[in-house]
């Protein structure tokens, strides 16, 4: 059964670890992530961007697939199905489609409008027992058409949004979607510490752009209130590298190596290995 992310993140915040949000793209991605979470006895959040939702034939298809897979695979760890960087309209669609958690990314609106829309969606989510993530400041780079300049969040604005009854807060602290450039300045821990000071010790903070952040920075971010870390690109890169290796070794030409179940297997195993590595780093193993 799908659950809201509120409870798992409260526990993570109190226990000083983070729950991974891994973005899904198709059936193989979903299966690999769910099986790894179950094997490691870890809670997990499946992230769905609006673009990926469209690719998978709409949010209702995604919700039905994930719910059925949890049932058929016998997954018993807590799983949240979460809209990633949702628009106002996308959030409403996912609320109706059976998602258990929503991110409304109003960071590109003036703060008053972000407050107004976040407040309305928090009420809509909570009536149905869904969790809500909001964003202040912006995550740099591009993810599925959502482009951010990467400015650090204003801690006072974080407080305004955190007070609206949301369950988790994403705040820009110099993090970027996709690969980090060689000249990346790193995470701004001063900003993160100031945000934690403003919003208090109970609000789970969300670190987007989890791909390629060094382990020491991840640990420090968790110590300053990060309880959810999003990873997308790293699973894509792992899938791509393993698939390339299979094809370049000519394995698709041997016997029935062209069978999609064989062709997609190395990539699926590579996703599992990446998710395992992240869950171990984030400290969510055996926290289900
Ligand atoms: P990466 O693609 O950099 O891992 O970021 C994922 C993310 O933040 C999803 O919202």
Boltz pocket constraint, residues with backbone or C-beta under 6 A from the ligand:
constraints:
  - pocket:
      binder: B
      contacts: [[A, 23], [A, 47], [A, 84], [A, 85], [A, 143], [A, 176], [A, 177], [A, 178], [A, 179], [A, 207], [A, 208], [A, 209], [A, 210], [A, 211], [A, 230], [A, 231], [A, 232], [A, 233], [A, 234]]
      max_distance: 6.0
